[in-house]
């Protein structure tokens, strides 16, 4: 099965180790990092969503205009834009970009943040039920060749129809994340690709099995699986671990300025709790999964790392591939420099290694 590398384009030059200077929305940074992703051999790049951040849909449009081959993965939250409208927005952008658009559905685990956008569903299971209805309507808008009516608990539409459809016959892929039982159930019904954090081999086996079973219950094929992790690479393993310790020291010293710190209220999503439980097992898990940044920040985003030489990290990606992972969402702590660095060795080495493993098994070439 083909693999995909997904990067991350932030709205400005900042991270756990870099304090933002300049505007929140920095077009020059976005353009530069987007082109770097395209040149580095990434297949697509994620545009994130937050209740106080610039709109990812508009940022994605600028990225698509800046590049010619790079696909985008646009994060959106159900509950704040009508699914019929969002479906037409995505379909129109997909037409303009000739099929370079995918949707990343983030239901949201932090009720406090969600209220900044007007959410009033504090029960997480209920929010996932709303997400499922949202995706029902969204997909009908993309696929129905005649007006349709939908009567759900959260969404009701009458004679809905979109004149604009996705660019490709297979439509727009839906990526989906969430670790709770309610999230897994929705993924089984709707996800084309299910996104995991950078978890241990054992945790990956557990989650992929749960998602597979949920898809079977819905009579659907098993989604593909994505793993999100922060590679820290250097010419030698010793240098890579030294680089990791420097990143931790800098992130610790700057957490008040960057805002990447453990929430004072102790809030953690189900996914964050899984990463924190992993961190409780130790700072180094399996071959080279490093958990210290997750522990420092409360694991409220993609915060586990793989540490080693490009060859060593590529080997771990091969292990995850053997567990069913085909998409690797990778980003570093220095957005531009790390993107370029990944393209030099890590991405081509991983593609080569996995192609060799496929050949040994007699699998068809991509």
Steps between C-alpha positions, in 0.01 A plus 500: 500500500637843405635729769443870546703765678300784652666815627373793702478866400462736793369854466828647625850394597445361849509173691570363846856628460447816292325810632292666231616833368281699265135453409283200583428458129831524317449452123874493428556217748203304364617536140860406583410193705241387243758509222750324725252216553443466127873497427570255784269236357206522738171377358284746694507739794263548791341838577386491863188633668467689827222719634726808501711431190472622139252299293674190363281492189623842390861420589473181296377696200814715518721189531336348192554821304865505610573140398427282198518141631466507879167373634341652808328344802264761641389458861144603580267454796139391458244716672601849389446501124195344337605169339330594172701822482830338599443227241462760225802696623718189491364383166564839341856512636555142384391601149729805497796289617418201278454252780763609754264532798424270795299563818630429851205479740581613855204470735689668786563371850533824694153636580646827635669579169197389300282751684714776348324416173160471663481126565243395759545122485730427791441125487770355276297199387225737392750704301606184317135422427474848349817432299350184355190687383718779364690250287177334388382830355842599366535180300146520368574852379811372321341192344125544452390559142164632614368709792487314833337551838672407826333499840739439787523615859757769425454569128187528291506603135227497236564455128871560548721477192841611381563586138876475558648159576853387588753494216564124503233227464612347830435831673683678780673279757391536861771472767376454852651503850388411850576230756176459697252219431257752353771629266591150385136429415477812283830413333366157411208663321671793330883501499707437189817548705517478879763716671693382806747692715857368517423201718677179595482187289259346752273806498498505118394135492221578746360805319523357150319187618221706658457710185502189281226342711294822489527507119394134479190579706413767243568272205782726380863433404755567773630858475864567432703613800716806563759547778600849623850536641789747533823355352821626659784392272877550485800331332563279805269357764699675774457834325127436455445434872709808582278701266191360676631606841571849365144521366361397839713754685399780265130404507510493881667840521263663250166343592364820654582693181393238246185387684587133451459382856289257699148644552452640848161330531649162419270461200597220262320344207477122469788510252711713733432261787632214287824689433536599865448139605775410256727767652439349843662181371823686430662761280607248234247246370553215253804568282519881512164662582573796733228633731655793690336780300162330543554489875608866508205634301220270613500325159229727363638473148747299294779482760675162495822475301713240324868558570792365298677514168287524185563129440390409855182707486420361154532151649241585766267635231543161334395332825189718517427419136505131591236583764273657238613864497522643148495876569766679703420850623837646596610842616797630687568763761652740244225514234701600193839344573356166606273481194803541274703253705232230482498528122875443470514152652212390723220504242694334215656244737158404635350468155793280392486279810126440474524432126765235577278340765211492252722336239613229744135421570419488131266800519437699183712811451328834561 
